Amino acid sequence: MRPAAVLRVFFLVLLMASSMCRGRADELAPLQRQGRALAERMCAPCHAVGRTDQSPHIGAPPFRSLDRRVDLDAFMTRLREGLTSGHPDMPTFRFTRQDARAFVAYLRSIQTP
């Protein structure tokens, strides 16, 4: 095979792999996308809300490992009742039933082993 043909095949494979990876990131269900939007808007200034980012606020736990710290089913109830923390920088949040379901659905989608 000529070098130019090999190069074309290489770039085609690279392009296909790139588009496959991009597609996986967007494969969230609508409820999970709603939860991600809430996390990005309300929590990202302090917490890592994705699968690989770092928390901007030192000591703020990344959401991708939150299931190691709290029971996510109980956490949904806490969100609805008014989530508070002993940390002085953490505001109190109160979620609607739908927002709490969406938020926890998103959290479940990003948990790492």
N, C-alpha and C positions, 0 to 999 in steps of 0.2 A: 504494500500500500504506500502511496506517495505521502511525503511528510505533510503536504497541505491537506490531504484527505484525513490523515490521522488527527491533525489539529482541529479540523471541522467537527469530527466525531467527538473529540475531547470536549470542545465547547458546547456541543449539543447535549452531551451527558451532564455537564456542569449546569447548564441552564435548566434541564429537567429536574435535577436534584435540588436546585435552588427553589424552584417553584413548588416542589413537593414539600419542602420544609416550611415555606411560607404558608401553604395551605393548612398544615397542621395547627399552626398558631391561631388560625381563624376558625377552627372547627368547634368553637364553643357554641353550646345551645343558646337560644335567646335568653333564657333565665340566667345562665352563666355570664353572658355578655352584659346583662343589666347589673349583675353583681360586680363584675370587673369595673364597670363605669363608676359604681358607688365607691369601690375601693380606691380607684385612681383619684376621684374627686375629693374624698373625705380623708383618706388614710395615707396616701402616697407621700405627703410632705414629711412624714416621720417613718413609715414602715415600708419595707420591701414588699410590694404587692404582686410581683410576678414570680416566675419560676427561677430566675437567676439574678435578679437585681439585688443591690445592697440597701439596707435601711439607711436613709439619710440622717436619722436621729440615733445617736449611739445608744445602744441598749434597747431600742425598739425591736421586738422580735419580727423576723420575716414571716409573712403569712404562709409561705410554702411549707413551714414546719409547725404551724399552729396546732395541728391535731396531736402533737406530742405534749402540748401544754394544757389544752382544754378539750373537753368532750364537745364536738361540734354541734351535736343535737342540743345539749344544754346551752351552748353558746348562742344558738338561735333564740332561745327563750330570753337570755340576758340582753340580746340586742333589742328585743321587743319591749322589755321592761325598763330599759335604760342602762346602757353599758357604762360603767364607771371604773376607774382604776385609781390606785393609790398614788400613781405618778402625777406630780403637779402639772406637767405639760399636757396631759391627756384630757381632752374635753369629754363631756358626757354626751353620748349619742343615744337616740331613741329611734328605732326603725319601725316602719309599718310591717305588717305580716308579710306582704309581698316582697318588700325590700330585704327583710331578714332572710326569707327563703332564697332570694336571688344571691345575696351576699354569701350565705353558707354554701350554696350550690357552686359558686365560683371558688370559694376556699377549697372545697372538696376536689375540684378539678385541678388544682395546682399543688396538692400535697405531694411531697417527695418521700421516698422510702427511707 
